[in-house]
Amino acid sequence: MRGYNEHAVSTRSDRRAEYDVIARVTQGLRDRAVNSKSDYAGFAEALHTNQRLWTALVVDVSDEKNPLPAELKARIAYLADFTRQHTRQVLRKKASVLPLLEINMALLRGLKTEGAPV
């Protein structure tokens, strides 16, 4: 029983760490988006940080040892690709940052409600 409890705590703390990173990146992107006209360089940096987050997520789910279901892995890969393409459009001032923020918030909601508390 002790081994199971240790695994449960590890999973919970891993999820919490993942949640915290995504929340921090999302908050930074939102804050920089608000000031994008006066600090475009800061906004571009926040977009880049968000892109690095999604690259890390897709690398993680691409690992054959990742236990997530194949369908969820495919969805994450799709969202990572969408994020990459949409970020380019945002940087060219041809799209809103809002879809990127909404995707991140949906991911945070999923982490919060997926079986174990964050």
Secondary structure, DSSP 8 states (H G I E B T S, - for coil): -HHHHHHHHHHHHHHHHHHHHHHHHHHHHHHHHHTTTT-HHHHHHHHHHHHHHHHHHHHHHHSTT--S-HHHHHHHHHHHHHHHHHHHHHHTTSS-SHHHHHHHHHHHHHHHHSSS--
